[in-house]
Amino acid sequence: MGQKIELKTTSFNKNIIFDLNRSLSGQDGITYHNIADASLHDEVSAQLALKLFKYSQDIESIFIQSNMVTVNFDKNLGTGIDEFSKQIEDFFLYYGEEE
């Protein structure tokens, strides 16, 4: 149930920018610095930030503006980018893949 999010990924140093095919917030954007910060908000963008903070302890901050998600890490992620992409792609799915 739900639809996968399509995205394009750009990474440099300890930062990954995800360009999504749908908007998650307004044009102002918001930065989440930790799991406690994300849990204080009810917006869709905060729910995604909370999911990503729960997924990895290596996140320094997350900035979400409209359809752009920028994740700043404490260290270079290397090949772990694909796993983060999957977390975002599946964000609106409420059930697993149908068999």
C-alpha positions in Angstrom: 0.0 0.0 0.0 1.4 3.4 -0.9 3.8 4.4 -3.5 7.6 4.2 -3.7 9.4 7.5 -3.8 11.7 8.0 -6.8 14.9 9.8 -6.1 18.2 11.0 -7.5 21.2 10.9 -5.2 24.2 13.2 -5.1 27.0 12.6 -2.6 30.1 14.6 -1.7 32.3 14.0 1.3 30.1 13.4 4.3 26.9 14.7 2.7 24.2 13.1 0.6 21.5 15.1 -1.2 18.3 13.2 -2.2 16.2 14.8 -4.9 12.7 13.3 -4.5 9.8 13.1 -7.0 7.4 14.5 -4.3 7.5 17.3 -1.7 7.8 16.5 2.0 7.7 20.0 3.4 7.2 23.7 2.5 9.7 26.0 0.8 11.2 27.2 4.1 12.8 23.9 5.0 13.7 22.7 8.4 16.8 21.2 10.0 16.7 18.3 12.5 19.8 17.8 14.6 18.9 14.6 16.4 16.2 12.0 17.1 14.8 14.1 20.0 14.4 17.1 17.7 12.6 15.1 15.0 10.3 13.5 17.5 8.9 16.9 18.7 7.2 17.5 15.3 4.2 15.9 13.6 5.1 16.9 10.0 5.8 14.3 7.3 9.4 15.7 7.1 9.9 15.1 10.8 8.6 11.5 10.4 11.2 10.8 7.7 14.0 12.4 9.8 13.0 10.3 12.7 13.1 7.1 10.6 16.6 8.0 9.3 17.9 8.9 12.8 16.6 5.5 14.0 18.3 3.8 11.1 21.8 5.3 11.6 23.8 6.6 14.5 26.2 8.3 12.1 23.8 11.2 11.1 24.9 14.7 12.2 21.9 16.6 10.8 19.1 16.4 8.3 17.7 19.3 6.3 14.5 18.9 4.4 13.2 21.6 2.0 10.3 20.7 -0.3 11.5 17.7 -2.3 15.2 17.9 -1.3 16.6 15.9 1.7 20.2 16.7 2.7 21.7 14.3 5.2 25.0 15.3 6.9 27.0 12.4 8.4 29.8 12.2 11.0 31.9 10.2 8.6 32.0 9.2 4.9 29.3 6.6 4.2 31.0 4.8 1.3 28.7 2.1 -0.1 26.0 2.6 2.6 24.3 5.2 0.4 22.1 2.6 -1.3 20.6 1.5 2.1 19.7 5.2 2.9 18.1 5.5 -0.5 15.9 2.5 0.2 14.8 4.0 3.5 13.5 7.0 1.7 12.1 5.2 -1.3 10.0 3.0 1.0 8.9 5.8 3.3 5.3 5.9 2.0 4.9 2.1 1.8 2.7 0.8 4.6 3.1 -2.9 3.8 6.0 -4.9 2.4 6.4 -5.7 -1.2 3.6 -7.9 -2.5 4.6 -11.4 -3.6 
